[in-house]
Amino acid sequence: MTERLYAACDPYDHESLLTDAEREVLWGLRRVLDEQAHPLLAEHWDRAEFPTALMAPLHELDLMAPPALTADGAEPRGLYHAFRVFELARTDASLATYYTGQAGLFRTAVREGGTAEQVARWDPEITSWRMRGVFALTEPDHGSDVAGGLATTATRTGDTWVLDGAKRWIGTATFSEYLAVFARDTADGQVKGFLVRTDAPGVQMDVIPNKAALRMVQNAHITLTGVEVTEEYRLGNCTSFRDVSRMLRRMRSDVAWIAAGVQAGAYEAALRYTTERTQFGRPVAGFQLVQEKLARILGNITGCLGLLTRLSVQQDTGVYRDEDSALAKSWCAARMRESVALAREVCGGNGITLDTDVARFFADAEAIYSYEGTHEINSLIVGRAITGLSAFTH
Ligand SMILES: Cc1cc2nc3c(=O)[nH]c(=O)nc-3n(C[C@H](O)[C@H](O)[C@H](O)COP(=O)(O)OP(=O)(O)OC[C@H]3O[C@@H](n4cnc5c(N)ncnc54)[C@H](O)[C@@H]3O)c2cc1C
């Protein structure tokens, strides 16, 4: 029996749904995060730089297809992938965002959008990080309304497509080789997907400066001017926005898991601080009002873990619905916002310094709250499912 990973923040032991082999892999990740990642976080967050020294150790763990979970060609379970996201976010939201950019967003774009031949060719390259990519959907003028508003165009001449437009907020694009770009075909008006090399002529990328959240993640503002892509690099199974929605429905629950992991990290940091900090001659954790806040955070985490483990188990049976992942994202992100504020609060003034860790979780939570569909948009997806009425435009 492997030692428990989440004894401190998972009182109902949702972790017990993992196999010992899955927990062993996560322990390997924990060791890298504790020993190599954690010492770098505050300084890099402050400098708004990604700790590139962590890329190799994280890639070498082979977390997308760990040998221990892929014997005889087996696919690792969704529940394992979910706890991997939780574990990363429990240490740092930027690291979780970096990892899921490749393992969730880019990989899903190819697996859901590619033909069988494209998936067979590129998926092993993606899982081994030999091919690194990002998901470029959002535009400067179209965030929440991207489904109908997407304005980047793709025009075909023979076997070549020409892309024109702009993308915004694209995470870690500046150190990736490919952008999965979604553009509207000028011939039929439908949204199609393309793998565009980041060094292709006509691609211009600028890092968005002065962020107050996820400062380590390098988000790019990208302009595409007459960028040529051959038909070979068009994702053959992405022929309308419906196909993009299929990708989002799979990716969105990862962000809900990030929201849960962020709460676990903030809670553990707050617990450490409040048991060490003394006022009125006793640890502040010994005061009733502080304990109420710690209990509220633990309740939030437990609620999120209950919802999310059930969702992942259901998804492992092949059931994916827009409203399920939208509900998980919006609900867990709302709990996260409350939890990180409480964690910050019980650490007093020191809670706003990077030294206690909670400040990093507190600030980063704001980006998680808004990306991959805001609270409002995800609530509208749920609302449409439960009422049969779409309320996006009024
Ligand atoms: C750190 C970060 C990383 C990101 N990474 C990526 C990435 O890798 N790839 C990518 O494609 N995108 C990425 N995004 C973009 C992200 O998905 C968008 O920011 C998000 O979808 C919201 O769009 P917006 O910021 O344009 O806000 P807007 O759409 O301008 O919304 C502003 C406000 O209006 C509200 N609103 C809008 N429409 C309605 C409505 N109908 N009813 C009620 N309220 C409404 C919104 O909820 C929000 O509160 C990232 C964003 C951030 C901040």
The ligand as an ORCA input file, in Angstrom:
! r2SCAN-3c Opt
* xyz 0 1
  C      -3.955     33.614    -17.933
  C      -4.826     33.283    -19.108
  C      -4.486     32.227    -19.933
  C      -5.245     31.949    -21.064
  N      -4.851     30.961    -21.939
  C      -5.504     30.803    -23.106
  C      -5.021     29.876    -24.084
  O      -4.004     29.204    -23.873
  N      -5.697     29.746    -25.254
  C      -6.806     30.475    -25.519
  O      -7.365     30.315    -26.611
  N      -7.300     31.367    -24.621
  C      -6.668     31.551    -23.423
  N      -7.137     32.450    -22.497
  C      -8.323     33.243    -22.810
  C      -9.517     32.974    -21.921
  O     -10.137     31.765    -22.255
  C     -10.442     34.200    -21.997
  O      -9.801     35.220    -21.256
  C     -11.831     33.936    -21.487
  O     -12.521     33.069    -22.343
  C     -12.641     35.228    -21.313
  O     -12.559     36.033    -22.442
  P     -12.154     37.579    -22.283
  O     -10.960     37.661    -21.397
  O     -12.037     38.140    -23.652
  O     -13.349     38.261    -21.499
  P     -14.687     38.879    -22.140
  O     -15.314     37.895    -23.059
  O     -14.376     40.229    -22.682
  O     -15.622     39.012    -20.864
  C     -15.556     40.134    -19.942
  C     -16.623     39.905    -18.874
  O     -17.939     39.901    -19.495
  C     -18.634     38.724    -19.113
  N     -19.524     38.291    -20.207
  C     -19.213     38.141    -21.511
  N     -20.269     37.700    -22.194
  C     -21.290     37.550    -21.301
  C     -22.644     37.112    -21.389
  N     -23.185     36.709    -22.533
  N     -23.361     37.109    -20.247
  C     -22.843     37.477    -19.063
  N     -21.560     37.898    -18.910
  C     -20.793     37.922    -20.025
  C     -17.535     37.687    -18.866
  O     -18.006     36.619    -18.062
  C     -16.472     38.549    -18.173
  O     -16.791     38.678    -16.816
  C      -6.402     32.713    -21.342
  C      -6.743     33.770    -20.472
  C      -5.970     34.058    -19.383
  C      -6.364     35.212    -18.487
*
